[in-house]
Amino acid sequence: MSVYDAISLRRDVRAEFSGERVSEDVLQRILTAGHHAPSVGNTQPWDFVVVQDRGTLDTFAEHVAGCRRAFADSLPPERRETFDPIKIEGIQESGTGIVVTYDPSRGGANILGRHTVDDTGVFSAVLAIQNIWLSAVAEGIGVGWVSFYDEAFLTDLVRVPSPVRPIAWLCVGPVSRFQETPDLVRFGWRDGRPLSAAVHREHF
């Protein structure tokens, strides 16, 4: 599969996990791809916490469900009606979570490339997430990025030490299929915009 094919097929998977657990050899290839991401100052400021304990998965799923309910309650009626059928996670169904963390202290006090733009550190960890996602697609494995959680809760759940912070919980597992149309488009939450609307030349 070409990288262009993987980009085109990639979806934020929620409902399509088959219930099987990703095999250890495939998981290692996916994590290796994440670890090969570019990073500012070659700091590799990420770590990957692999979560497969059923109790931990259930605990996090319950927490996320509560955060989802709070968001739903905050919506005006017409938006809530659109949101209600949208599944937001596959924590239990995927059987594997990868918590990607960011360590701002990795590399010491003088990091080449972070002197004027400190965010390049967290950007590096996000590039690792993209590598994980695209390599998973190439393996026929689904990934779903869970963003309905309280950071302090997840920090405590997987025992992330300060000053490290978790920046993503990724649900990872075999899928029955990849949706042709992204869920948020299919359910009418928000359409994508064309490339022509995003490209500017010489100035914004």
C-alpha positions in Angstrom: 0.0 0.0 0.0 1.3 3.4 -0.9 1.4 6.2 1.6 -1.2 8.0 -0.5 -3.5 5.0 -0.3 -3.1 4.8 3.5 -3.9 8.5 3.8 -7.0 8.1 1.6 -8.3 5.0 3.5 -7.5 6.3 7.1 -10.6 6.8 9.2 -11.1 7.6 12.9 -12.5 4.1 13.8 -15.1 3.7 16.5 -17.8 1.1 15.5 -15.9 -1.1 13.1 -13.6 -3.0 15.5 -13.9 -6.7 15.1 -13.4 -7.6 18.7 -10.1 -9.4 18.0 -6.9 -8.1 19.6 -4.1 -6.8 17.4 -1.3 -9.4 17.2 2.0 -8.6 19.0 4.1 -8.6 15.9 1.8 -6.1 14.1 1.6 -4.0 17.2 5.4 -3.9 17.4 5.6 -2.8 13.7 3.1 0.0 14.3 5.0 1.2 17.4 8.2 1.1 15.5 6.7 3.3 12.9 5.7 5.7 15.6 9.2 5.7 17.0 10.6 6.6 13.6 8.7 9.9 13.4 10.8 13.1 13.0 11.3 15.1 16.2 12.6 18.5 17.1 16.3 18.3 18.1 16.0 14.5 17.7 14.6 14.5 21.2 12.0 11.7 20.5 9.8 13.2 23.3 7.1 10.5 23.2 6.5 7.3 25.1 3.8 4.7 24.3 1.8 3.1 27.1 0.1 0.0 25.8 -3.1 -0.8 27.7 -4.7 -4.2 27.3 -5.9 -4.9 30.9 -9.7 -5.3 30.7 -10.2 -3.6 34.0 -8.3 -0.5 32.9 -10.1 -0.4 29.5 -13.5 -0.6 31.3 -12.5 2.1 33.8 -11.4 4.5 31.0 -14.5 3.7 28.9 -16.8 4.5 31.8 -14.9 7.8 32.4 -15.2 8.7 28.7 -18.9 7.9 28.7 -19.4 10.4 31.4 -17.5 13.1 29.5 -19.6 12.3 26.4 -22.8 12.8 28.4 -21.6 16.1 29.8 -20.8 17.3 26.2 -24.2 16.1 25.0 -25.9 18.0 27.8 -24.1 21.2 26.8 -25.5 21.2 23.2 -28.5 23.0 21.9 -31.4 20.6 21.0 -30.8 20.5 17.3 -27.0 19.8 17.7 -27.7 17.2 20.4 -30.1 15.4 18.0 -27.3 15.2 15.5 -24.7 14.1 18.0 -26.7 11.4 19.9 -26.2 8.6 17.3 -22.5 9.3 16.9 -20.3 6.7 18.6 -17.2 8.4 19.9 -14.9 5.6 21.0 -14.1 1.9 20.7 -12.1 1.5 23.9 -13.5 -1.9 24.9 -14.1 -3.3 21.4 -10.6 -2.6 20.2 -9.0 -4.4 23.1 -5.9 -2.3 23.0 -5.2 1.3 23.9 -2.0 3.2 23.1 -1.5 6.2 25.3 0.9 8.6 23.6 2.7 10.9 26.0 4.9 14.0 25.6 7.9 14.7 27.8 8.8 18.4 27.6 12.1 17.8 29.5 13.4 15.2 27.1 16.6 16.5 25.6 17.5 18.9 28.5 17.4 22.7 28.7 18.8 23.6 25.3 16.9 21.8 22.6 17.8 22.5 19.0 14.7 23.8 17.3 12.6 24.6 20.3 14.3 27.9 21.3 11.7 30.1 19.7 8.8 27.8 19.1 8.3 25.6 22.2 5.3 23.8 20.6 7.6 22.0 18.2 8.0 19.5 21.0 4.4 18.5 21.3 4.2 18.7 17.4 6.8 16.0 17.3 4.7 13.6 19.5 1.8 14.3 17.2 3.9 13.2 14.2 4.5 9.9 16.0 0.7 9.5 16.3 0.4 10.1 12.5 3.0 7.5 11.8 1.2 5.0 14.1 -2.1 5.8 12.3 -0.9 5.4 8.7 1.2 2.3 9.5 -1.9 0.7 11.2 -4.0 1.4 8.0 -1.3 -0.3 5.9 -1.6 -3.3 8.2 -5.4 -3.4 8.0 -5.7 -2.2 11.6 -8.1 0.5 12.8 -7.2 3.5 15.0 -9.6 5.7 16.9 -8.4 8.9 18.7 -10.3 9.4 22.0 -10.5 13.0 23.0 -13.4 12.9 25.5 -11.5 12.6 28.8 -10.0 14.6 31.6 -6.2 14.8 31.3 -5.7 14.4 35.1 -7.8 11.3 35.1 -5.8 9.6 32.4 -2.6 10.7 33.9 -3.5 9.0 37.2 -5.0 5.9 35.4 -1.8 5.0 33.6 0.6 6.6 36.2 2.2 9.2 34.0 4.9 11.0 36.0 5.3 14.8 36.0 6.2 16.7 33.8 5.2 14.1 31.2 1.6 14.5 30.0 -0.7 12.2 28.0 -1.7 13.7 24.7 -3.7 10.9 23.1 -5.5 7.6 23.8 -5.5 5.6 20.6 -7.9 2.6 20.3 -6.1 0.1 18.1 -7.4 -3.2 16.7 -8.5 -5.2 13.7 -11.6 -3.9 11.9 -14.4 -5.5 9.8 -14.0 -2.6 7.3 -13.0 1.0 7.0 -15.9 3.4 6.4 -15.8 5.1 3.0 -17.1 8.3 4.4 -15.9 9.7 7.8 -18.5 9.4 10.6 -18.8 13.1 11.3 -19.7 13.6 7.6 -22.0 10.6 7.5 -24.0 11.7 10.5 -24.2 15.3 9.5 -22.0 16.8 12.2 -19.6 18.6 9.9 -18.5 18.3 6.2 -14.9 18.5 5.1 -13.8 21.5 3.0 -12.0 21.3 -0.3 -8.2 21.8 -0.7 -8.9 24.9 -2.7 -10.3 26.6 0.4 -7.2 25.7 2.4 -4.4 26.8 0.0 -3.2 30.3 0.0 -0.3 31.8 -2.0 2.2 34.4 -0.8 -0.1 35.6 2.0 -3.2 34.4 3.9 
